[in-house]
Amino acid sequence: MKQGQYSQEQIAALLRRAEMGEQSISAVCRDAGITQTTFYRWRTRFGTMSVSEAQRLKELESENARLKRLLAERDLEVDALQAYLAKKP
């Protein structure tokens, strides 16, 4: 899947700018080079998230991915040990 060109912090800032009423949604979308559909999808996902909350979300997602990888590796090790012990006379 193609990674977007906007970080979560940038998305939160764009949403905040539209929410504050500085510009209309169509103007924000035009300046950012995105469609209104993308804007509304982002708004659904990030809602009223601040920039610091977006950064924290990114950190939590990366930590979660790391922990899932560690768990998968541990499961493989346990599986290999059980297979070894089952074959041992």
DSSP file (Angstrom, degrees, kcal/mol; ACC not computed):
  #  RESIDUE AA STRUCTURE BP1 BP2  ACC     N-H-->O    O-->H-N    N-H-->O    O-->H-N    TCO  KAPPA ALPHA  PHI   PSI    X-CA   Y-CA   Z-CA
    1    1 A M              0   0    0      0, 0.0     2,-0.2     0, 0.0     0, 0.0   0.000 360.0 360.0 360.0 137.0    0.0    0.0    0.0
    2    2 A K        -     0   0    0      1,-0.1     2,-0.3     0, 0.0     0, 0.0  -0.461 360.0-128.3 -71.2 131.5    1.3    3.4   -0.9
    3    3 A Q        -     0   0    0     -2,-0.2    -1,-0.1     1,-0.1     0, 0.0  -0.624  29.0-114.9 -79.3 136.0    2.4    5.5    2.0
    4    4 A G        -     0   0    0     -2,-0.3    -1,-0.1     2,-0.1     0, 0.0  -0.146   9.9-127.2 -68.1 164.1    0.9    9.0    2.0
    5    5 A Q  S    S+     0   0    0      2,-0.1     2,-0.4     0, 0.0    -1,-0.1   0.518  88.3  76.1 -90.6  -4.9    2.9   12.1    1.6
    6    6 A Y  S    S-     0   0    0      4,-0.0    -2,-0.1     3,-0.0     2,-0.1  -0.897  73.3-138.9-110.3 135.1    1.4   13.7    4.8
    7    7 A S     >  -     0   0    0     -2,-0.4     4,-2.3     1,-0.1     5,-0.2  -0.373  31.9-105.4 -80.0 168.1    2.4   12.8    8.3
    8    8 A Q  H  > S+     0   0    0      1,-0.2     4,-2.3     2,-0.2     5,-0.1   0.851 122.4  54.4 -63.6 -33.7   -0.1   12.4   11.0
    9    9 A E  H  > S+     0   0    0      2,-0.2     4,-2.0     1,-0.2    -1,-0.2   0.907 108.7  47.8 -66.6 -41.4    1.0   15.7   12.5
   10   10 A Q  H  > S+     0   0    0      2,-0.2     4,-2.3     1,-0.2    -2,-0.2   0.891 111.1  51.1 -66.1 -39.3    0.5   17.5    9.2
   11   11 A I  H  X S+     0   0    0     -4,-2.3     4,-2.6     2,-0.2     5,-0.2   0.925 109.3  50.4 -63.2 -44.4   -2.9   15.9    8.8
   12   12 A A  H  X S+     0   0    0     -4,-2.3     4,-2.3     1,-0.2    -1,-0.2   0.890 110.3  50.5 -61.5 -39.0   -3.9   17.1   12.3
   13   13 A A  H  X S+     0   0    0     -4,-2.0     4,-2.2     2,-0.2    -1,-0.2   0.902 110.3  49.4 -66.5 -40.6   -2.7   20.6   11.5
   14   14 A L  H  X S+     0   0    0     -4,-2.3     4,-1.9     2,-0.2    -2,-0.2   0.921 112.4  47.7 -63.1 -43.9   -4.8   20.7    8.2
   15   15 A L  H  X S+     0   0    0     -4,-2.6     4,-2.3     1,-0.2    -2,-0.2   0.900 111.3  51.0 -63.8 -40.4   -7.9   19.5   10.1
   16   16 A R  H  X S+     0   0    0     -4,-2.3     4,-2.5     1,-0.2    -1,-0.2   0.893 107.1  54.0 -63.1 -40.7   -7.3   22.1   12.8
   17   17 A R  H  X>S+     0   0    0     -4,-2.2     5,-1.3     1,-0.2     6,-0.8   0.896 112.4  43.3 -62.7 -40.5   -7.0   24.8   10.2
   18   18 A A  H ><5S+     0   0    0     -4,-1.9     3,-0.6     1,-0.2    -1,-0.2   0.871 113.4  52.2 -72.2 -36.4  -10.3   23.9    8.6
   19   19 A E  H 3<5S+     0   0    0     -4,-2.3    -2,-0.2     1,-0.2    -1,-0.2   0.866 104.2  56.1 -68.1 -36.6  -12.0   23.5   12.0
   20   20 A M  H 3<5S-     0   0    0     -4,-2.5    -1,-0.2    -5,-0.2    -2,-0.2   0.676 111.2-121.1 -70.4 -16.4  -10.9   26.9   13.2
   21   21 A G  T <<5S+     0   0    0     -3,-0.6    -3,-0.2    -4,-0.5    -2,-0.1   0.625  73.3 131.6  85.5  12.6  -12.6   28.5   10.2
   22   22 A E  S   <S+     0   0    0     -5,-1.3     2,-0.3     1,-0.2    -4,-0.2   0.897  82.7   3.3 -61.7 -39.1   -9.4   30.1    8.8
   23   23 A Q  S    S-     0   0    0     -6,-0.8    -2,-0.3    -5,-0.0    -1,-0.2  -0.949  86.2 -99.3-141.2 159.1  -10.3   28.6    5.4
   24   24 A S     >  -     0   0    0     -2,-0.3     4,-2.4     1,-0.1     5,-0.2  -0.356  39.3-108.7 -73.5 163.9  -13.1   26.7    4.0
   25   25 A I  H  > S+     0   0    0      1,-0.2     4,-2.6     2,-0.2     5,-0.2   0.899 120.5  52.0 -61.4 -41.0  -12.7   22.9    3.6
   26   26 A S  H  > S+     0   0    0      1,-0.2     4,-2.2     2,-0.2    -1,-0.2   0.876 109.9  49.2 -65.3 -35.8  -12.5   23.3   -0.2
   27   27 A A  H  > S+     0   0    0      2,-0.2     4,-2.6     1,-0.2    -2,-0.2   0.901 111.2  49.0 -69.1 -40.4   -9.7   25.9    0.2
   28   28 A V  H  X S+     0   0    0     -4,-2.4     4,-2.2     2,-0.2    -2,-0.2   0.924 113.0  48.0 -63.1 -43.7   -7.8   23.7    2.6
   29   29 A C  H  X>S+     0   0    0     -4,-2.6     5,-2.3     1,-0.2     4,-1.4   0.905 112.1  49.0 -64.1 -41.5   -8.1   20.8    0.3
   30   30 A R  H  <5S+     0   0    0     -4,-2.2    -2,-0.2     2,-0.2    -1,-0.2   0.920 112.6  47.3 -65.0 -44.2   -7.0   22.8   -2.7
   31   31 A D  H  <5S+     0   0    0     -4,-2.6    -1,-0.2     1,-0.2    -2,-0.2   0.865 116.4  44.3 -64.8 -36.1   -4.0   24.2   -0.9
   32   32 A A  H  <5S-     0   0    0     -4,-2.2    -1,-0.2    -5,-0.2    -2,-0.2   0.655 109.2-123.6 -83.9 -15.7   -3.0   20.8    0.3
   33   33 A G  T  <5 +     0   0    0     -4,-1.4     2,-0.3     1,-0.3    -3,-0.2   0.849  68.9 122.0  76.7  34.5   -3.6   19.1   -3.0
   34   34 A I      < -     0   0    0     -5,-2.3    -1,-0.3    -6,-0.2     2,-0.2  -0.824  62.7-108.9-123.7 164.4   -6.0   16.5   -1.7
   35   35 A T     >  -     0   0    0     -2,-0.3     4,-1.9     1,-0.1     5,-0.1  -0.494  28.3-115.7 -86.9 163.2   -9.6   15.7   -2.5
   36   36 A Q  H  > S+     0   0    0      1,-0.2     4,-2.6     2,-0.2     5,-0.2   0.830 116.8  60.5 -67.1 -30.2  -12.5   16.5   -0.2
   37   37 A T  H  > S+     0   0    0      2,-0.2     4,-2.1     1,-0.2    -1,-0.2   0.922 105.1  47.8 -60.8 -43.7  -13.1   12.7    0.1
   38   38 A T  H  > S+     0   0    0      2,-0.2     4,-2.6     1,-0.2    -2,-0.2   0.911 110.3  52.9 -62.4 -42.7   -9.6   12.4    1.6
   39   39 A F  H  X S+     0   0    0     -4,-1.9     4,-2.5     1,-0.2    -2,-0.2   0.932 111.2  45.0 -58.4 -48.0  -10.2   15.3    3.9
   40   40 A Y  H  X S+     0   0    0     -4,-2.6     4,-2.0     2,-0.2    -1,-0.2   0.839 111.5  52.9 -68.8 -32.3  -13.4   13.7    5.3
   41   41 A R  H  X S+     0   0    0     -4,-2.1     4,-2.0    -5,-0.2    -1,-0.2   0.923 111.3  46.9 -65.9 -43.6  -11.7   10.3    5.6
   42   42 A W  H  X>S+     0   0    0     -4,-2.6     4,-3.6     1,-0.2     5,-0.6   0.908 110.4  52.8 -62.0 -42.1   -8.9   12.0    7.6
   43   43 A R  H  X5S+     0   0    0     -4,-2.5     4,-1.7     1,-0.2    -1,-0.2   0.877 109.2  49.7 -63.9 -36.7  -11.4   13.8    9.7
   44   44 A T  H  <5S+     0   0    0     -4,-2.0    -1,-0.2     2,-0.2    -2,-0.2   0.902 118.0  39.7 -66.2 -40.5  -13.2   10.5   10.5
   45   45 A R  H  <5S+     0   0    0     -4,-2.0    -2,-0.2    -5,-0.1    -3,-0.2   0.925 130.7  24.3 -76.6 -45.5   -9.9    8.9   11.5
   46   46 A F  H ><5S+     0   0    0     -4,-3.6     3,-1.8     1,-0.2    -3,-0.2   0.687  81.9 171.0 -98.9 -20.7   -8.2   11.7   13.4
   47   47 A G  T 3<<S-     0   0    0     -4,-1.7    -1,-0.2    -5,-0.6    -2,-0.1  -0.179  71.9 -13.1  52.6-126.1  -11.2   13.7   14.5
   48   48 A T  T 3  S+     0   0    0    -29,-0.0    -1,-0.3   -32,-0.0     2,-0.2  -0.079  93.1 149.0-100.3  33.4  -10.3   16.5   16.9
   49   49 A M    <   -     0   0    0     -3,-1.8   -33,-0.1     1,-0.1     2,-0.1  -0.450  39.6-136.9 -70.9 135.3   -6.9   15.1   17.6
   50   50 A S     >  -     0   0    0     -2,-0.2     4,-2.1     1,-0.1     5,-0.2  -0.367  27.3-102.8 -84.2 172.2   -4.2   17.6   18.4
   51   51 A V  H  > S+     0   0    0      1,-0.2     4,-2.1     2,-0.2     5,-0.2   0.903 122.9  50.0 -63.3 -41.6   -0.7   17.5   16.9
   52   52 A S  H  > S+     0   0    0      1,-0.2     4,-2.1     2,-0.2    -1,-0.2   0.874 110.2  50.6 -66.6 -35.7    0.8   16.0   20.1
   53   53 A E  H  > S+     0   0    0      2,-0.2     4,-2.5     1,-0.2    -1,-0.2   0.874 108.6  52.4 -67.8 -36.2   -1.9   13.4   20.2
   54   54 A A  H  X S+     0   0    0     -4,-2.1     4,-2.1     2,-0.2    -2,-0.2   0.898 109.4  49.3 -65.4 -40.0   -1.1   12.5   16.6
   55   55 A Q  H  X S+     0   0    0     -4,-2.1     4,-2.1     2,-0.2    -2,-0.2   0.910 111.3  49.2 -64.3 -41.3    2.6   12.1   17.5
   56   56 A R  H  X S+     0   0    0     -4,-2.1     4,-2.6     2,-0.2    -2,-0.2   0.893 108.9  53.1 -65.5 -39.7    1.6    9.9   20.5
   57   57 A L  H  X S+     0   0    0     -4,-2.5     4,-2.4     1,-0.2    -1,-0.2   0.912 108.6  50.1 -60.2 -42.8   -0.6    7.8   18.3
   58   58 A K  H  X S+     0   0    0     -4,-2.1     4,-2.1     2,-0.2    -2,-0.2   0.910 111.2  48.8 -62.8 -42.4    2.3    7.2   15.9
   59   59 A E  H  X S+     0   0    0     -4,-2.1     4,-2.3     1,-0.2    -2,-0.2   0.913 111.9  48.8 -63.2 -43.0    4.5    6.2   18.7
   60   60 A L  H  X S+     0   0    0     -4,-2.6     4,-2.5     1,-0.2    -2,-0.2   0.883 109.8  51.8 -65.9 -38.3    1.9    3.8   20.1
   61   61 A E  H  X S+     0   0    0     -4,-2.4     4,-2.2     2,-0.2    -1,-0.2   0.910 111.6  46.1 -65.0 -41.5    1.4    2.2   16.7
   62   62 A S  H  X S+     0   0    0     -4,-2.1     4,-2.1     2,-0.2    -2,-0.2   0.893 113.5  49.1 -69.0 -37.9    5.1    1.6   16.2
   63   63 A E  H  X S+     0   0    0     -4,-2.3     4,-2.5     2,-0.2    -2,-0.2   0.904 110.4  51.4 -65.9 -40.1    5.5    0.2   19.7
   64   64 A N  H  X S+     0   0    0     -4,-2.5     4,-2.3     1,-0.2    -2,-0.2   0.910 109.3  50.0 -62.2 -43.1    2.5   -2.1   19.1
   65   65 A A  H  X S+     0   0    0     -4,-2.2     4,-2.0     2,-0.2    -1,-0.2   0.899 110.9  50.0 -62.4 -40.7    4.0   -3.3   15.8
   66   66 A R  H  X S+     0   0    0     -4,-2.1     4,-2.3     1,-0.2    -2,-0.2   0.912 111.0  48.7 -64.2 -43.3    7.3   -4.0   17.6
   67   67 A L  H  X S+     0   0    0     -4,-2.5     4,-2.4     1,-0.2    -2,-0.2   0.872 109.4  52.3 -66.4 -36.9    5.5   -5.9   20.4
   68   68 A K  H  X S+     0   0    0     -4,-2.3     4,-2.3     2,-0.2    -1,-0.2   0.899 109.6  50.0 -64.4 -39.8    3.6   -8.0   17.9
   69   69 A R  H  X S+     0   0    0     -4,-2.0     4,-2.4     2,-0.2    -2,-0.2   0.923 110.8  49.3 -62.8 -44.5    6.8   -8.9   16.1
   70   70 A L  H  X S+     0   0    0     -4,-2.3     4,-2.4     1,-0.2    -2,-0.2   0.902 110.9  49.9 -61.8 -41.5    8.4   -9.9   19.4
   71   71 A L  H  X S+     0   0    0     -4,-2.4     4,-2.6     2,-0.2    -1,-0.2   0.906 110.0  50.3 -64.1 -41.8    5.4  -12.1   20.3
   72   72 A A  H  X S+     0   0    0     -4,-2.3     4,-2.0     2,-0.2    -2,-0.2   0.911 111.6  48.3 -63.3 -41.8    5.5  -13.8   16.9
   73   73 A E  H  X S+     0   0    0     -4,-2.4     4,-2.1     2,-0.2    -2,-0.2   0.909 111.7  49.7 -64.4 -41.3    9.2  -14.6   17.4
   74   74 A R  H  X S+     0   0    0     -4,-2.4     4,-2.6     1,-0.2    -2,-0.2   0.902 108.8  52.4 -64.8 -40.8    8.5  -15.9   20.9
   75   75 A D  H  X S+     0   0    0     -4,-2.6     4,-2.4     1,-0.2    -1,-0.2   0.892 108.8  50.6 -61.9 -39.1    5.7  -18.1   19.6
   76   76 A L  H  X S+     0   0    0     -4,-2.0     4,-2.4     2,-0.2    -1,-0.2   0.901 110.5  49.4 -64.9 -40.2    8.0  -19.5   16.9
   77   77 A E  H  X S+     0   0    0     -4,-2.1     4,-2.4     2,-0.2    -2,-0.2   0.924 112.3  47.2 -64.5 -44.0   10.7  -20.3   19.6
   78   78 A V  H  X S+     0   0    0     -4,-2.6     4,-2.5     1,-0.2    -2,-0.2   0.911 112.1  50.7 -63.8 -42.3    8.2  -22.0   21.8
   79   79 A D  H  X S+     0   0    0     -4,-2.4     4,-2.2     2,-0.2    -1,-0.2   0.910 110.8  48.6 -61.6 -43.4    6.8  -24.0   18.9
   80   80 A A  H  X S+     0   0    0     -4,-2.4     4,-2.2     2,-0.2    -2,-0.2   0.905 111.9  49.3 -65.0 -41.4   10.3  -25.1   17.9
   81   81 A L  H  X S+     0   0    0     -4,-2.4     4,-2.7     2,-0.2    -2,-0.2   0.904 110.9  49.6 -64.8 -41.2   11.2  -26.1   21.5
   82   82 A Q  H  X S+     0   0    0     -4,-2.5     4,-1.9     2,-0.2    -2,-0.2   0.895 111.3  49.1 -65.6 -38.7    8.0  -28.1   21.8
   83   83 A A  H  X S+     0   0    0     -4,-2.2     4,-1.4     2,-0.2    -1,-0.2   0.895 112.5  48.7 -65.9 -39.7    8.7  -29.9   18.5
   84   84 A Y  H  X S+     0   0    0     -4,-2.2     4,-1.3     1,-0.2    -2,-0.2   0.923 112.8  46.7 -65.4 -44.9   12.2  -30.7   19.7
   85   85 A L  H  < S+     0   0    0     -4,-2.7    -1,-0.2     1,-0.2    -2,-0.2   0.818 109.1  55.4 -68.6 -30.3   11.0  -32.0   23.1
   86   86 A A  H  < S+     0   0    0     -4,-1.9    -1,-0.2    -5,-0.2    -2,-0.2   0.840 110.9  44.6 -70.5 -32.6    8.3  -34.1   21.4
   87   87 A K  H  < S+     0   0    0     -4,-1.4    -1,-0.2    -3,-0.2    -2,-0.2   0.720  90.4 100.5 -82.3 -22.6   10.9  -35.9   19.2
   88   88 A K     <        0   0    0     -4,-1.3    -4,-0.0     1,-0.1    -3,-0.0  -0.467 360.0 360.0 -69.9 128.8   13.4  -36.4   22.0
   89   89 A P              0   0    0      0, 0.0    -1,-0.1     0, 0.0    -4,-0.1   0.493 360.0 360.0 -75.1 360.0   13.2  -40.0   23.3
